[in-house]
């Protein structure tokens, strides 16, 4: 009874001869012929009928944009590829100096503070939808009497009117007796070198690690998006080559042989 289907109830009233004719005729669908065979079996009559085996469909490999037209698929592949490469470039650009600079490559510039001030200015950029996004940026500017250089620290503060961290640094600088600014050896001749560490009266007030890790979270996100988008676009354009490169085709072949 568990093998009954929708044809079973319709064929129950048929006679044995009619059921045998249904089983032997190729005009009926396989489900109807199988139901007729089962009904005859329930009536203690066996007939020789085996339903054809359904072919096993092999699952096709997933390829992005398989059902898109070639021109549209090509356009979105290039867009995703450019987006991925752009994210990778941005990730390295944000942390390029931090990546190539180590503690051992820093040079100390010592002296006494000449001046220190904080500037707040308005900045704007284009948003994702093309609209203008406005915010404020805090810039800490200070210099030493012994060096003809201008040291700057910048940070976007959103819609705030002050930066408490820069206020703290500026206050410590103005009340200091001695200041040491650590910069990269490659920027010794620069008028505005990047600041990697600040020591006041022998105490570190801006640490090297905090400067180099400032954009680490953003860079990690951009790196993740860049690798994902670039890999997706390349797999969409060259699925066979990527699968062969990753060894997927060999694994499938080994499984088939076994």
C-alpha positions in Angstrom: 0.0 0.0 0.0 2.9 2.3 0.6 3.8 2.2 -3.1 0.5 3.5 -4.3 0.4 6.6 -6.5 -2.2 8.8 -8.1 -3.1 6.2 -10.8 -3.9 3.4 -8.2 -7.3 4.7 -7.4 -8.2 5.2 -11.0 -7.2 1.7 -12.1 -8.7 -0.2 -9.1 -12.0 -0.8 -11.0 -10.2 -2.2 -14.1 -10.4 -5.9 -14.8 -7.3 -8.1 -14.9 -7.2 -8.2 -18.7 -7.4 -4.4 -18.9 -4.6 -4.1 -16.3 -2.4 -6.5 -18.3 -3.1 -4.5 -21.5 -2.0 -1.3 -19.6 1.2 -3.0 -18.4 2.1 -4.3 -21.8 1.3 -1.1 -23.7 4.0 1.7 -24.1 1.2 4.2 -24.7 0.8 4.6 -20.9 3.2 6.5 -18.6 5.5 4.4 -16.4 3.6 5.4 -13.2 0.3 4.0 -14.7 1.9 0.8 -15.8 3.6 0.3 -12.4 0.3 0.9 -10.7 -1.4 -1.7 -12.9 1.4 -4.2 -12.1 1.0 -3.7 -8.4 -2.8 -4.1 -8.6 -2.3 -7.4 -10.5 0.2 -8.5 -7.8 -2.4 -7.8 -5.1 -4.7 -10.0 -7.1 -2.1 -12.8 -7.0 -1.1 -12.4 -10.6 2.5 -11.6 -11.6 3.5 -9.8 -14.8 6.9 -9.2 -16.1 7.4 -5.5 -16.1 10.3 -3.4 -14.9 10.1 0.4 -15.0 13.0 2.0 -16.8 15.6 3.4 -14.5 15.8 7.2 -14.4 19.2 8.5 -15.5 21.3 10.0 -12.6 21.7 13.7 -13.3 25.2 14.9 -12.5 25.2 18.2 -10.7 26.6 20.8 -12.9 29.3 23.0 -11.6 28.3 26.4 -10.3 29.5 29.2 -12.5 28.5 32.8 -11.8 26.2 34.3 -14.4 25.7 31.0 -16.3 22.2 32.1 -17.5 23.1 35.7 -18.4 23.7 36.8 -21.9 27.4 37.0 -22.8 27.6 40.8 -23.2 25.9 41.5 -19.9 28.0 38.8 -18.1 31.1 40.3 -19.5 30.2 43.8 -18.2 29.4 42.8 -14.7 32.6 40.6 -14.5 34.8 43.6 -15.4 32.9 45.8 -12.9 33.4 43.3 -10.1 37.1 42.8 -11.1 37.8 46.6 -11.1 36.0 46.9 -7.7 38.1 44.1 -6.2 41.4 45.5 -7.5 40.4 49.0 -6.3 39.8 47.6 -2.8 43.2 45.8 -2.8 45.0 49.0 -3.9 43.2 51.0 -1.2 44.0 48.5 1.5 47.7 48.7 0.7 47.7 52.5 0.1 46.2 53.1 3.6 48.9 51.1 5.3 51.8 51.4 2.9 54.0 53.5 5.1 53.2 51.5 8.2 53.9 48.2 6.3 57.4 49.3 5.1 58.3 51.1 8.4 59.6 49.3 11.4 60.8 50.5 14.8 64.4 50.0 13.8 64.0 52.2 10.8 62.8 55.2 12.8 64.9 58.3 13.5 64.6 60.5 16.6 64.3 64.2 16.3 64.7 65.9 19.8 64.2 69.4 20.9 61.9 71.8 22.7 58.4 72.7 21.6 57.9 75.9 19.6 54.2 75.8 19.2 51.2 73.5 19.1 47.7 74.1 17.9 44.6 72.2 16.7 42.7 73.2 13.6 39.1 72.0 12.9 38.0 72.3 9.3 35.1 71.1 7.2 35.7 68.4 4.6 33.4 66.8 2.0 33.5 63.7 -0.2 31.2 62.0 -2.7 29.0 59.3 -1.2 28.1 56.0 -2.8 25.0 57.5 -4.4 26.9 60.5 -5.7 25.7 62.8 -3.0 28.0 65.1 -1.0 28.9 63.8 2.5 30.3 66.4 4.9 32.2 66.0 8.1 34.9 67.7 10.2 38.6 66.9 10.4 40.9 67.7 13.3 44.6 68.5 12.6 47.2 68.7 15.3 50.1 70.9 14.2 53.3 71.4 16.2 57.0 72.2 15.6 60.3 72.1 17.4 62.8 75.0 17.9 65.7 72.9 16.8 64.2 71.6 13.5 62.7 73.3 10.5 59.9 70.9 10.2 56.1 70.9 10.6 54.6 67.8 12.3 50.9 67.1 11.6 48.4 64.5 12.8 45.0 64.3 11.1 41.8 62.5 11.9 38.2 62.7 10.7 36.0 63.5 13.7 32.6 63.2 12.0 30.3 65.9 13.2 32.1 66.6 16.5 33.7 70.0 17.2 36.8 68.7 19.0 39.1 65.8 19.4 39.9 64.8 23.0 43.0 62.8 22.1 44.5 65.7 20.2 43.6 68.1 23.0 45.5 65.8 25.4 48.6 65.6 23.1 48.7 69.4 22.5 48.4 70.1 26.2 51.3 67.7 27.0 53.4 69.2 24.2 52.9 72.8 25.4 53.8 71.9 29.0 56.8 69.8 28.1 60.5 70.5 28.7 61.8 68.1 26.0 60.1 66.4 23.0 61.2 63.5 20.8 59.5 62.9 17.5 60.1 59.6 15.8 60.0 59.6 12.0 61.0 57.3 9.2 64.7 57.5 8.0 63.4 58.0 4.4 61.6 61.2 5.4 64.5 62.9 7.2 64.7 65.6 4.5 61.0 66.1 4.3 59.4 69.3 5.6 56.3 67.5 6.8 57.4 64.0 7.7 54.9 61.4 9.0 54.9 61.1 12.8 55.2 57.5 14.1 55.8 58.2 17.8 56.0 61.2 20.3 57.8 61.2 23.6 57.5 64.0 26.1 59.9 64.3 29.0 61.0 60.7 28.4 57.4 59.4 28.4 55.7 58.1 25.3 52.4 59.9 24.6 51.8 58.6 21.1 52.9 55.0 20.6 54.3 53.5 17.4 51.8 50.6 17.5 48.8 52.8 17.8 49.9 54.8 14.7 50.7 51.8 12.5 47.4 50.0 13.5 45.2 53.1 13.0 43.7 51.8 9.7 44.3 48.1 10.3 40.6 47.3 10.6 39.6 49.2 7.5 42.5 47.7 5.6 41.5 44.2 6.7 38.0 44.8 5.5 39.2 46.2 2.1 41.6 43.3 1.7 38.8 40.8 2.4 36.4 42.5 -0.1 39.2 42.9 -2.7 40.2 39.3 -2.6 36.6 38.1 -2.6 35.5 40.3 -5.5 38.7 39.6 -7.5 38.4 35.9 -7.0 34.7 35.9 -7.9 35.3 37.8 -11.1 38.2 35.7 -12.2 36.3 32.4 -11.5 33.3 33.8 -13.5 35.6 34.6 -16.4 37.8 31.6 -16.3 36.0 28.8 -14.4 38.0 25.9 -15.9 41.4 27.5 -15.4 40.6 28.5 -11.8 39.2 25.0 -10.9 42.3 23.4 -12.5 44.6 25.8 -10.6 42.9 25.0 -7.3 43.0 21.2 -8.1 39.2 20.7 -8.1 39.1 19.0 -11.5 41.7 16.5 -10.3 39.7 15.7 -7.2 36.5 15.1 -9.3 38.5 12.9 -11.7 39.9 10.8 -8.8 36.4 10.3 -7.3 35.0 9.2 -10.7 37.7 6.6 -11.2 37.2 5.2 -7.7 
